[in-house]
Amino acid sequence: MARSSLYQQVAAEVRRAIYTGELGPGDQIPTETDLMEAHGVSRNTVRLALGELENEGLILRMRRRGTFVRERRPLLMRPQDEFRPLDEVHPLNAGEPRFDSFVHAVTAEGRRADQNIQVSIVEPPEDVATRLALTDKALAVVRRRLRFVDGQPYNTYDSYFPLDLVGDSEIARPGDIKRGANRVLEELGHPQVRVIDDISARMPTPDEALQLQLEPGTPVVVYVRVGYDPDDTPVRVAVSVLPADKHLIRYELERH
């Protein structure tokens, strides 16, 4: 039997144990020696199998400690909640705007949310400029967030706005906006009445891997939302980079 088939067989057996719950999050998987003896294969074959599982994000190899099943507690993200009033989700907060769906998603699970915010004026990336329908060299305000759950970096969230639209507002100034940037856009006469979401997946850039403290082999989901005002003018582009092992995106659609 070919060597590639042998390592795939070993990987499939460990993968099955993880998916069936025989090996749970944080459990140590058998040692290389144990796997060699159990499957009658060489150490190199075992290492190829473990490398495949690591690339899939299923296991974490720790020097001098062993190999473990990765902890997985994905944060449930509900994109449709962004524009819902807070009282629809938390009745005790009737009348308040739902200003940050991330914070409420985290606190609803009894976890602690935090974020670092940086605000700057930039010439946006070409894809963002196109989505905002900006002319050549036009500037945008970007509010960059690194978001944390229980003290661990969980995702990045960058919101871009046309500078000529928000330059004199709170959106262009440092610091958090308690009532939310969406509410500020409404006050400026540009409520978002329609959004388009694009979701894709890729491997992280080196900067993203460092910022989000990603383990090797962890892919990210890139979630882009474009908001349009009543004149169908794009007024906001929000770009989220979400580690795939830490997030679950759920859409609920109703037929009317």
Buried (B, 14 or more C-beta within 10 A) or exposed (E): EEEEEBBBBBBEBBBEBBEEEEBEEEEEBBEBEEBBEEBEBEEEBBBBBBBBBBBBBBBBBEEEEEBBBBEBEEBEBBBBBBBBEBBEBBEEBEEEBBBBBBBBBBEEEEBEBBBEBEBEEBBBBEEBBEBBEBEEEBBBBBBBBBBBBEEEBBBBBBBBBBBEBBBEBBBBEEEEBEBBBBBBBBEBEBBBEEBEEEBEEEEBEEEBBEBBEBBEBBBBBBBBBBBBBEEEEBBBBBBBBBBBBBBEBEEEEEEE
